[in-house]
Amino acid sequence: MNRWKDWYEQGKRDYERALLDLQYGYYEWACFTLQQSAEKVIKALGLARGLTLWGHSLTEMLRLIGHALEVPPDILECARRLDFYYISPRYPNGFASGKPADYFTEAQAREALDAADQIIRFCEGHLPRPG
C-alpha cells in the first residue's frame, strides 16, 4: 500500500501548526515545523513516484527526486534554507549560550514559511490528483 497521501496530509497539517507557532511568537518552533512540513510533503512526492526517501535533508531528497523530474534551482535553494532548521531550533546546545527561543526571529520564521510554501506548491504540482 502506497501511503503518499498520509505523508502529504500530515505535512499540510504540520504547515497549519507552524502558522499557529508564528502567530503566537514561537519562532523557533515555526522554523522547525515548517522544515518538517516540507519534509513530509517531499516524502509524499517521492512515495507517489515510487521512491522511499530516508533522512531529513530536504536538499538531498529533492536531488534524488531530481533524477525523475526537474527540480528548479529556486526550490533547491528553499530546501537549503529549511535544512538549517532541523536541529538548531530544538536544542540549546546548538548555541554557545541561551535557548533557541533567544535566537530565532519573526523574520526567520516568515522566510521559512515562504520557503516551505514554495516547496509544497512545487510538490503539489507533481502529486496525483485526489480522487
C-alpha positions as CSV (number, residue, x, y, z in Angstrom):
1,M,0.0,0.0,0.0
2,N,1.4,3.4,-1.0
3,R,0.9,5.9,1.8
4,W,1.9,9.0,0.0
5,K,-1.4,10.7,0.8
6,D,-0.9,10.1,4.5
7,W,2.5,11.8,4.3
8,Y,1.1,14.7,2.3
9,E,-1.9,15.3,4.7
10,Q,0.4,15.2,7.7
11,G,2.8,17.7,6.0
12,K,-0.1,20.0,5.4
13,R,-1.3,19.7,9.0
14,D,2.3,20.5,10.2
15,Y,2.1,23.6,8.0
16,E,-1.1,24.7,9.7
17,R,0.6,24.1,13.1
18,A,3.5,26.3,12.0
19,L,1.1,29.1,11.3
20,L,0.0,29.0,14.9
21,D,3.6,28.9,16.2
22,L,4.3,32.0,14.0
23,Q,1.1,33.8,15.2
24,Y,2.0,33.2,18.9
25,G,5.7,34.1,18.6
26,Y,7.2,30.6,18.9
27,Y,9.5,31.4,16.0
28,E,12.0,28.5,16.7
29,W,9.1,26.0,16.5
30,A,7.7,27.7,13.4
31,C,11.0,27.2,11.7
32,F,11.3,23.6,12.7
33,T,7.7,22.7,12.0
34,L,8.0,24.3,8.5
35,Q,11.0,22.2,7.8
36,Q,9.1,19.1,8.9
37,S,6.1,20.1,6.8
38,A,8.2,20.4,3.7
39,E,10.0,17.2,4.5
40,K,6.7,15.2,4.7
41,V,5.4,16.7,1.5
42,I,8.6,15.9,-0.3
43,K,8.5,12.3,1.1
44,A,4.9,12.1,-0.2
45,L,6.1,13.1,-3.7
46,G,8.8,10.5,-3.5
47,L,6.4,7.8,-2.5
48,A,3.9,8.9,-5.2
49,R,6.8,8.4,-7.7
50,G,7.9,5.0,-6.3
51,L,10.8,6.3,-4.2
52,T,11.2,5.8,-0.5
53,L,13.2,8.7,0.8
54,W,15.1,8.5,4.2
55,G,16.7,11.1,6.3
56,H,15.9,14.7,6.9
57,S,17.9,16.7,4.4
58,L,15.3,18.3,2.1
59,T,18.1,19.2,-0.3
60,E,19.3,15.6,-0.6
61,M,15.7,14.3,-1.1
62,L,15.0,16.8,-3.8
63,R,18.3,15.9,-5.5
64,L,17.1,12.3,-5.6
65,I,13.7,13.3,-6.9
66,G,15.6,15.3,-9.5
67,H,16.7,12.1,-11.2
68,A,13.0,11.6,-12.2
69,L,11.8,15.2,-12.6
70,E,13.3,18.6,-12.9
71,V,13.6,20.4,-9.6
72,P,14.1,24.1,-10.2
73,P,17.2,25.8,-8.6
74,D,14.9,28.2,-6.5
75,I,13.2,25.1,-5.0
76,L,16.6,23.6,-4.1
77,E,17.6,27.0,-2.5
78,C,14.4,26.9,-0.4
79,A,15.4,23.4,0.7
80,R,18.8,24.6,1.7
81,R,17.3,27.3,3.8
82,L,15.0,25.0,5.6
83,D,17.7,22.3,6.2
84,F,19.2,24.7,8.8
85,Y,16.1,24.5,10.8
86,Y,16.1,20.7,11.5
87,I,18.3,20.7,14.7
88,S,19.1,24.2,16.0
89,P,15.5,25.4,16.8
90,R,15.1,22.4,19.2
91,Y,18.3,22.2,21.2
92,P,20.1,24.8,23.5
93,N,23.5,23.2,22.8
94,G,23.3,24.5,19.2
95,F,24.4,27.8,20.6
96,A,27.2,29.0,22.9
97,S,24.6,30.1,25.5
98,G,20.9,30.6,25.8
99,K,18.0,28.7,24.4
100,P,16.8,28.5,20.8
101,A,14.0,31.0,21.5
102,D,16.6,33.6,22.2
103,Y,18.0,33.3,18.6
104,F,15.0,32.8,16.3
105,T,13.1,35.8,14.9
106,E,9.9,36.5,13.2
107,A,11.8,37.4,10.0
108,Q,13.4,33.9,10.0
109,A,10.0,32.3,10.6
110,R,8.5,34.2,7.7
111,E,11.4,33.3,5.5
112,A,10.9,29.6,6.5
113,L,7.2,30.0,5.7
114,D,7.9,31.3,2.3
115,A,10.4,28.5,1.6
116,A,8.0,25.8,2.8
117,D,5.2,27.3,0.8
118,Q,7.3,27.2,-2.4
119,I,8.4,23.6,-1.9
120,I,4.9,22.4,-1.0
121,R,3.4,24.1,-4.1
122,F,6.1,22.6,-6.3
123,C,5.4,19.1,-4.9
124,E,1.6,19.6,-5.2
125,G,2.1,20.3,-8.9
126,H,3.6,16.8,-9.3
127,L,1.4,14.8,-6.9
128,P,-1.6,12.7,-8.2
129,R,-4.9,14.4,-8.0
130,P,-7.1,13.1,-5.1
131,G,-9.9,11.1,-6.4
